[in-house]
Every structure is written in structure tokens, then in C-alpha cells.
Amino acid sequence: MEKDMLRIVISIVVNYIILWYVGAMFNFFPFRANDLVLSAIGFTGLMICLVIVGCTCWIIHEIKKK
């Protein structure tokens, strides 16, 4: 069970980095601002919310499985 948890955590971190890099390639597309930093902050906030939702669904799934 420990290896599965470690694999999932590493997967979340790697996917987060990849998505942030892709967002940077497209100038953080959904967020338009005069300053690129403001767009990056909005994009990062969105990604953090998505990670929170994904982890919450994973936790609920594990609780229901037991």
C-alpha cells in the first residue's frame, strides 16, 4: 500500500509541474492580464483548486472502499 501512495503523490507533483509548464507555454491562456505574473497567479490558483478536488475525490474513494 505504501508504494501505491508514493506513486500517486509523485504522479500528482509531476502532473502539476507539467501542467504549469504547458500553461506557461500558452501564456496562462484562460487568464488575460497586462502583467504575466498576474496571469500566472490566477493559473496557479486554478491548478491548486483542481489538485484539491482530485485529492478529495481520491480520499473519499479510499474511505468508501474500506
Gaussian input, Z-matrix of N, CA and C with variables (Angstrom, degrees):
# hf/3-21g

backbone

0 1
 N
 C     1     B1
 C     2     B2     1     A1
 N     3     B3     2     A2     1     D1
 C     4     B4     3     A3     2     D2
 C     5     B5     4     A4     3     D3
 N     6     B6     5     A5     4     D4
 C     7     B7     6     A6     5     D5
 C     8     B8     7     A7     6     D6
 N     9     B9     8     A8     7     D7
 C    10    B10     9     A9     8     D8
 C    11    B11    10    A10     9     D9
 N    12    B12    11    A11    10    D10
 C    13    B13    12    A12    11    D11
 C    14    B14    13    A13    12    D12
 N    15    B15    14    A14    13    D13
 C    16    B16    15    A15    14    D14
 C    17    B17    16    A16    15    D15
 N    18    B18    17    A17    16    D16
 C    19    B19    18    A18    17    D17
 C    20    B20    19    A19    18    D18
 N    21    B21    20    A20    19    D19
 C    22    B22    21    A21    20    D20
 C    23    B23    22    A22    21    D21
 N    24    B24    23    A23    22    D22
 C    25    B25    24    A24    23    D23
 C    26    B26    25    A25    24    D24
 N    27    B27    26    A26    25    D25
 C    28    B28    27    A27    26    D26
 C    29    B29    28    A28    27    D27
 N    30    B30    29    A29    28    D28
 C    31    B31    30    A30    29    D29
 C    32    B32    31    A31    30    D30
 N    33    B33    32    A32    31    D31
 C    34    B34    33    A33    32    D32
 C    35    B35    34    A34    33    D33
 N    36    B36    35    A35    34    D34
 C    37    B37    36    A36    35    D35
 C    38    B38    37    A37    36    D36
 N    39    B39    38    A38    37    D37
 C    40    B40    39    A39    38    D38
 C    41    B41    40    A40    39    D39
 N    42    B42    41    A41    40    D40
 C    43    B43    42    A42    41    D41
 C    44    B44    43    A43    42    D42
 N    45    B45    44    A44    43    D43
 C    46    B46    45    A45    44    D44
 C    47    B47    46    A46    45    D45
 N    48    B48    47    A47    46    D46
 C    49    B49    48    A48    47    D47
 C    50    B50    49    A49    48    D48
 N    51    B51    50    A50    49    D49
 C    52    B52    51    A51    50    D50
 C    53    B53    52    A52    51    D51
 N    54    B54    53    A53    52    D52
 C    55    B55    54    A54    53    D53
 C    56    B56    55    A55    54    D54
 N    57    B57    56    A56    55    D55
 C    58    B58    57    A57    56    D56
 C    59    B59    58    A58    57    D57
 N    60    B60    59    A59    58    D58
 C    61    B61    60    A60    59    D59
 C    62    B62    61    A61    60    D60
 N    63    B63    62    A62    61    D61
 C    64    B64    63    A63    62    D62
 C    65    B65    64    A64    63    D63
 N    66    B66    65    A65    64    D64
 C    67    B67    66    A66    65    D65
 C    68    B68    67    A67    66    D66
 N    69    B69    68    A68    67    D67
 C    70    B70    69    A69    68    D68
 C    71    B71    70    A70    69    D69
 N    72    B72    71    A71    70    D70
 C    73    B73    72    A72    71    D71
 C    74    B74    73    A73    72    D72
 N    75    B75    74    A74    73    D73
 C    76    B76    75    A75    74    D74
 C    77    B77    76    A76    75    D75
 N    78    B78    77    A77    76    D76
 C    79    B79    78    A78    77    D77
 C    80    B80    79    A79    78    D78
 N    81    B81    80    A80    79    D79
 C    82    B82    81    A81    80    D80
 C    83    B83    82    A82    81    D81
 N    84    B84    83    A83    82    D82
 C    85    B85    84    A84    83    D83
 C    86    B86    85    A85    84    D84
 N    87    B87    86    A86    85    D85
 C    88    B88    87    A87    86    D86
 C    89    B89    88    A88    87    D87
 N    90    B90    89    A89    88    D88
 C    91    B91    90    A90    89    D89
 C    92    B92    91    A91    90    D90
 N    93    B93    92    A92    91    D91
 C    94    B94    93    A93    92    D92
 C    95    B95    94    A94    93    D93
 N    96    B96    95    A95    94    D94
 C    97    B97    96    A96    95    D95
 C    98    B98    97    A97    96    D96
 N    99    B99    98    A98    97    D97
 C   100   B100    99    A99    98    D98
 C   101   B101   100   A100    99    D99
 N   102   B102   101   A101   100   D100
 C   103   B103   102   A102   101   D101
 C   104   B104   103   A103   102   D102
 N   105   B105   104   A104   103   D103
 C   106   B106   105   A105   104   D104
 C   107   B107   106   A106   105   D105
 N   108   B108   107   A107   106   D106
 C   109   B109   108   A108   107   D107
 C   110   B110   109   A109   108   D108
 N   111   B111   110   A110   109   D109
 C   112   B112   111   A111   110   D110
 C   113   B113   112   A112   111   D111
 N   114   B114   113   A113   112   D112
 C   115   B115   114   A114   113   D113
 C   116   B116   115   A115   114   D114
 N   117   B117   116   A116   115   D115
 C   118   B118   117   A117   116   D116
 C   119   B119   118   A118   117   D117
 N   120   B120   119   A119   118   D118
 C   121   B121   120   A120   119   D119
 C   122   B122   121   A121   120   D120
 N   123   B123   122   A122   121   D121
 C   124   B124   123   A123   122   D122
 C   125   B125   124   A124   123   D123
 N   126   B126   125   A125   124   D124
 C   127   B127   126   A126   125   D125
 C   128   B128   127   A127   126   D126
 N   129   B129   128   A128   127   D127
 C   130   B130   129   A129   128   D128
 C   131   B131   130   A130   129   D129
 N   132   B132   131   A131   130   D130
 C   133   B133   132   A132   131   D131
 C   134   B134   133   A133   132   D132
 N   135   B135   134   A134   133   D133
 C   136   B136   135   A135   134   D134
 C   137   B137   136   A136   135   D135
 N   138   B138   137   A137   136   D136
 C   139   B139   138   A138   137   D137
 C   140   B140   139   A139   138   D138
 N   141   B141   140   A140   139   D139
 C   142   B142   141   A141   140   D140
 C   143   B143   142   A142   141   D141
 N   144   B144   143   A143   142   D142
 C   145   B145   144   A144   143   D143
 C   146   B146   145   A145   144   D144
 N   147   B147   146   A146   145   D145
 C   148   B148   147   A147   146   D146
 C   149   B149   148   A148   147   D147
 N   150   B150   149   A149   148   D148
 C   151   B151   150   A150   149   D149
 C   152   B152   151   A151   150   D150
 N   153   B153   152   A152   151   D151
 C   154   B154   153   A153   152   D152
 C   155   B155   154   A154   153   D153
 N   156   B156   155   A155   154   D154
 C   157   B157   156   A156   155   D155
 C   158   B158   157   A157   156   D156
 N   159   B159   158   A158   157   D157
 C   160   B160   159   A159   158   D158
 C   161   B161   160   A160   159   D159
 N   162   B162   161   A161   160   D160
 C   163   B163   162   A162   161   D161
 C   164   B164   163   A163   162   D162
 N   165   B165   164   A164   163   D163
 C   166   B166   165   A165   164   D164
 C   167   B167   166   A166   165   D165
 N   168   B168   167   A167   166   D166
 C   169   B169   168   A168   167   D167
 C   170   B170   169   A169   168   D168
 N   171   B171   170   A170   169   D169
 C   172   B172   171   A171   170   D170
 C   173   B173   172   A172   171   D171
 N   174   B174   173   A173   172   D172
 C   175   B175   174   A174   173   D173
 C   176   B176   175   A175   174   D174
 N   177   B177   176   A176   175   D175
 C   178   B178   177   A177   176   D176
 C   179   B179   178   A178   177   D177
 N   180   B180   179   A179   178   D178
 C   181   B181   180   A180   179   D179
 C   182   B182   181   A181   180   D180
 N   183   B183   182   A182   181   D181
 C   184   B184   183   A183   182   D182
 C   185   B185   184   A184   183   D183
 N   186   B186   185   A185   184   D184
 C   187   B187   186   A186   185   D185
 C   188   B188   187   A187   186   D186
 N   189   B189   188   A188   187   D187
 C   190   B190   189   A189   188   D188
 C   191   B191   190   A190   189   D189
 N   192   B192   191   A191   190   D190
 C   193   B193   192   A192   191   D191
 C   194   B194   193   A193   192   D192
 N   195   B195   194   A194   193   D193
 C   196   B196   195   A195   194   D194
 C   197   B197   196   A196   195   D195

   B1=1.4485
   B2=1.5253
   B3=1.3143
   B4=1.4649
   B5=1.5280
   B6=1.3299
   B7=1.4637
   B8=1.5194
   B9=1.3287
   B10=1.4588
   B11=1.5232
   B12=1.3198
   B13=1.4559
   B14=1.5251
   B15=1.2985
   B16=1.4600
   B17=1.5232
   B18=1.3120
   B19=1.4590
   B20=1.5292
   B21=1.3154
   B22=1.4683
   B23=1.5242
   B24=1.3234
   B25=1.4657
   B26=1.5276
   B27=1.3053
   B28=1.4626
   B29=1.5251
   B30=1.3208
   B31=1.4560
   B32=1.5309
   B33=1.3196
   B34=1.4630
   B35=1.5231
   B36=1.3254
   B37=1.4650
   B38=1.5334
   B39=1.3140
   B40=1.4681
   B41=1.5320
   B42=1.3265
   B43=1.4597
   B44=1.5194
   B45=1.3131
   B46=1.4626
   B47=1.5304
   B48=1.3093
   B49=1.4751
   B50=1.5237
   B51=1.3238
   B52=1.4636
   B53=1.5269
   B54=1.3345
   B55=1.4644
   B56=1.5207
   B57=1.3116
   B58=1.4624
   B59=1.5305
   B60=1.3189
   B61=1.4626
   B62=1.5341
   B63=1.3328
   B64=1.4667
   B65=1.5214
   B66=1.3177
   B67=1.4605
   B68=1.5190
   B69=1.3104
   B70=1.4601
   B71=1.5333
   B72=1.3317
   B73=1.4575
   B74=1.5248
   B75=1.3315
   B76=1.4626
   B77=1.5301
   B78=1.3152
   B79=1.4614
   B80=1.5229
   B81=1.3253
   B82=1.4661
   B83=1.5278
   B84=1.3179
   B85=1.4545
   B86=1.5340
   B87=1.3308
   B88=1.4662
   B89=1.5283
   B90=1.3107
   B91=1.4621
   B92=1.5243
   B93=1.3113
   B94=1.4641
   B95=1.5261
   B96=1.3070
   B97=1.4576
   B98=1.5270
   B99=1.3171
   B100=1.4669
   B101=1.5194
   B102=1.3055
   B103=1.4608
   B104=1.5272
   B105=1.3205
   B106=1.4597
   B107=1.5230
   B108=1.3331
   B109=1.4707
   B110=1.5240
   B111=1.3219
   B112=1.4687
   B113=1.5237
   B114=1.3042
   B115=1.4612
   B116=1.5283
   B117=1.3221
   B118=1.4713
   B119=1.5221
   B120=1.3218
   B121=1.4711
   B122=1.5217
   B123=1.3273
   B124=1.4595
   B125=1.5168
   B126=1.3162
   B127=1.4664
   B128=1.5263
   B129=1.3227
   B130=1.4563
   B131=1.5281
   B132=1.3202
   B133=1.4599
   B134=1.5185
   B135=1.3267
   B136=1.4619
   B137=1.5249
   B138=1.3210
   B139=1.4666
   B140=1.5266
   B141=1.3255
   B142=1.4621
   B143=1.5263
   B144=1.3335
   B145=1.4620
   B146=1.5267
   B147=1.3231
   B148=1.4615
   B149=1.5262
   B150=1.3182
   B151=1.4674
   B152=1.5258
   B153=1.3260
   B154=1.4637
   B155=1.5267
   B156=1.3333
   B157=1.4609
   B158=1.5256
   B159=1.3224
   B160=1.4635
   B161=1.5158
   B162=1.3132
   B163=1.4697
   B164=1.5217
   B165=1.3266
   B166=1.4653
   B167=1.5197
   B168=1.3278
   B169=1.4670
   B170=1.5193
   B171=1.3129
   B172=1.4622
   B173=1.5287
   B174=1.3199
   B175=1.4712
   B176=1.5195
   B177=1.3322
   B178=1.4683
   B179=1.5154
   B180=1.3312
   B181=1.4649
   B182=1.5281
   B183=1.3276
   B184=1.4716
   B185=1.5306
   B186=1.3240
   B187=1.4594
   B188=1.5176
   B189=1.3248
   B190=1.4620
   B191=1.5135
   B192=1.3446
   B193=1.4560
   B194=1.5106
   B195=1.3159
   B196=1.4628
   B197=1.4643
   A1=110.75
   A2=117.37
   A3=121.28
   A4=111.39
   A5=117.58
   A6=120.63
   A7=111.04
   A8=117.03
   A9=120.31
   A10=110.89
   A11=117.43
   A12=121.12
   A13=111.14
   A14=116.23
   A15=120.77
   A16=110.86
   A17=116.82
   A18=121.49
   A19=111.08
   A20=116.70
   A21=120.36
   A22=110.92
   A23=117.45
   A24=120.82
   A25=110.59
   A26=117.08
   A27=120.61
   A28=110.26
   A29=117.19
   A30=121.39
   A31=111.32
   A32=117.44
   A33=121.14
   A34=110.44
   A35=117.09
   A36=121.03
   A37=110.87
   A38=117.16
   A39=120.87
   A40=110.18
   A41=117.52
   A42=120.06
   A43=111.59
   A44=117.84
   A45=121.64
   A46=110.42
   A47=116.99
   A48=121.20
   A49=110.75
   A50=116.81
   A51=120.46
   A52=110.58
   A53=117.03
   A54=119.92
   A55=111.92
   A56=117.46
   A57=119.94
   A58=110.17
   A59=116.50
   A60=120.93
   A61=110.76
   A62=116.74
   A63=120.42
   A64=110.02
   A65=117.28
   A66=120.42
   A67=111.62
   A68=117.00
   A69=121.03
   A70=110.94
   A71=117.08
   A72=120.25
   A73=111.34
   A74=117.03
   A75=121.69
   A76=111.97
   A77=117.27
   A78=123.64
   A79=112.34
   A80=116.33
   A81=123.11
   A82=109.76
   A83=115.63
   A84=126.50
   A85=117.17
   A86=121.18
   A87=115.74
   A88=113.54
   A89=118.16
   A90=121.52
   A91=109.47
   A92=115.45
   A93=120.97
   A94=108.48
   A95=116.30
   A96=121.56
   A97=107.63
   A98=115.58
   A99=119.76
   A100=111.64
   A101=115.85
   A102=121.25
   A103=109.00
   A104=117.04
   A105=121.44
   A106=112.10
   A107=116.85
   A108=120.47
   A109=110.23
   A110=117.46
   A111=120.09
   A112=110.90
   A113=117.49
   A114=120.64
   A115=110.61
   A116=116.91
   A117=121.05
   A118=110.91
   A119=117.35
   A120=120.68
   A121=110.08
   A122=117.35
   A123=120.65
   A124=112.29
   A125=116.80
   A126=121.71
   A127=110.88
   A128=116.71
   A129=120.79
   A130=110.99
   A131=116.81
   A132=120.04
   A133=112.04
   A134=116.35
   A135=120.87
   A136=110.76
   A137=117.03
   A138=120.07
   A139=111.34
   A140=117.70
   A141=120.29
   A142=110.08
   A143=116.69
   A144=119.98
   A145=111.26
   A146=117.26
   A147=120.45
   A148=111.74
   A149=117.03
   A150=120.12
   A151=110.32
   A152=117.35
   A153=120.78
   A154=110.59
   A155=116.74
   A156=120.75
   A157=110.46
   A158=117.17
   A159=120.33
   A160=112.90
   A161=116.95
   A162=120.52
   A163=111.20
   A164=117.11
   A165=120.42
   A166=110.72
   A167=116.90
   A168=120.10
   A169=111.33
   A170=116.87
   A171=121.51
   A172=110.14
   A173=118.06
   A174=122.34
   A175=110.24
   A176=117.20
   A177=120.30
   A178=110.58
   A179=117.13
   A180=120.90
   A181=110.87
   A182=117.18
   A183=120.51
   A184=111.63
   A185=117.48
   A186=120.11
   A187=110.56
   A188=118.07
   A189=121.42
   A190=112.00
   A191=116.67
   A192=120.56
   A193=111.97
   A194=117.44
   A195=120.66
   A196=109.17
   D1=-34.56
   D2=-177.89
   D3=-64.09
   D4=-38.77
   D5=179.48
   D6=-65.72
   D7=-38.24
   D8=178.57
   D9=-63.33
   D10=-42.37
   D11=179.18
   D12=-63.57
   D13=-45.08
   D14=179.14
   D15=-62.62
   D16=-40.46
   D17=179.04
   D18=-64.18
   D19=-40.89
   D20=179.59
   D21=-67.83
   D22=-41.84
   D23=179.27
   D24=-63.93
   D25=-44.62
   D26=178.20
   D27=-63.63
   D28=-39.29
   D29=178.07
   D30=-62.14
   D31=-42.02
   D32=178.94
   D33=-62.95
   D34=-45.34
   D35=-178.58
   D36=-65.25
   D37=-45.60
   D38=-178.98
   D39=-64.24
   D40=-44.43
   D41=178.76
   D42=-63.86
   D43=-37.15
   D44=177.30
   D45=-62.03
   D46=-45.66
   D47=179.42
   D48=-63.80
   D49=-43.13
   D50=179.33
   D51=-62.86
   D52=-45.54
   D53=179.58
   D54=-64.05
   D55=-37.21
   D56=178.60
   D57=-66.73
   D58=-39.88
   D59=178.14
   D60=-64.45
   D61=-44.21
   D62=177.98
   D63=-63.61
   D64=-40.42
   D65=176.60
   D66=-60.57
   D67=-40.03
   D68=178.79
   D69=-66.74
   D70=-34.77
   D71=178.54
   D72=-64.03
   D73=-33.11
   D74=-179.32
   D75=-102.06
   D76=23.39
   D77=178.33
   D78=55.23
   D79=38.31
   D80=177.59
   D81=52.82
   D82=58.56
   D83=-165.05
   D84=-41.27
   D85=-56.18
   D86=-171.51
   D87=-66.45
   D88=-15.41
   D89=-175.74
   D90=-107.82
   D91=114.62
   D92=179.72
   D93=-105.18
   D94=125.15
   D95=176.97
   D96=-150.05
   D97=163.05
   D98=177.99
   D99=-70.61
   D100=-27.88
   D101=-177.91
   D102=-109.64
   D103=130.95
   D104=-179.57
   D105=-63.76
   D106=-29.14
   D107=179.59
   D108=-64.69
   D109=-40.13
   D110=179.10
   D111=-65.09
   D112=-38.97
   D113=176.75
   D114=-64.88
   D115=-40.94
   D116=179.08
   D117=-63.77
   D118=-38.85
   D119=179.24
   D120=-64.71
   D121=-45.00
   D122=177.94
   D123=-62.19
   D124=-43.88
   D125=179.69
   D126=-64.26
   D127=-42.39
   D128=179.45
   D129=-65.20
   D130=-39.75
   D131=176.43
   D132=-61.12
   D133=-41.58
   D134=177.24
   D135=-62.32
   D136=-44.62
   D137=-179.53
   D138=-65.22
   D139=-37.78
   D140=177.91
   D141=-63.46
   D142=-41.40
   D143=177.05
   D144=-61.73
   D145=-40.92
   D146=178.53
   D147=-65.04
   D148=-39.15
   D149=177.72
   D150=-66.04
   D151=-40.19
   D152=178.22
   D153=-61.94
   D154=-44.62
   D155=178.93
   D156=-63.43
   D157=-44.51
   D158=179.05
   D159=-61.73
   D160=-43.62
   D161=179.18
   D162=-67.38
   D163=-37.19
   D164=178.14
   D165=-64.19
   D166=-43.45
   D167=176.75
   D168=-62.37
   D169=-39.38
   D170=178.71
   D171=-64.06
   D172=-44.09
   D173=179.56
   D174=-63.25
   D175=-45.25
   D176=179.34
   D177=-62.39
   D178=-40.41
   D179=177.86
   D180=-61.54
   D181=-43.94
   D182=179.96
   D183=-66.28
   D184=-36.98
   D185=178.55
   D186=-67.25
   D187=-42.49
   D188=179.50
   D189=-67.68
   D190=-30.07
   D191=-179.79
   D192=-67.92
   D193=-30.61
   D194=-179.55
   D195=-86.25

